[in-house]
Amino acid sequence: MMRFILSGLLLTLLSSSATRPGYPQNTAQAGNTQAKDQFFTGIVTAVDDQSLTVNRMVLGKNSSTKTFAVTAETRFEGGRPTVRSQVTVRYVTTDDGDRAVNVILRRSPK
């Protein structure tokens, strides 16, 4: 009888140590979040000193258009785009909208 009791205690002890302890998950702090870079590639439909509008068409899907704010910190690689240029825009989403961080000119209009 004593052997069954010791076996039961040993089994209980081993099974409880096999489970993983619960740790709190790392959650982002509200004041510590940083905007994540995103990318958008397409054809420029409108451009001025403060904004850049790009239209992306994917075969078999609806087209999508985004307007990006252009600031003094926005970098342009390959020159400034014109209407009908193909570009890739690296941007961040802020409370004020999408802000272009880097604009890469892929192909100039013909």
Buried (B, 14 or more C-beta within 10 A) or exposed (E): EEEEEEEEEEEEEEEEEEEEEEEEEEEEEEEEEEEEEEEBEBBBEEBEEEBBBBBBEEEEEEEEBBBBBBEEEBEBEEEEBEEEBBBBBBBBEEEEEBBBBBBBBBEEEE
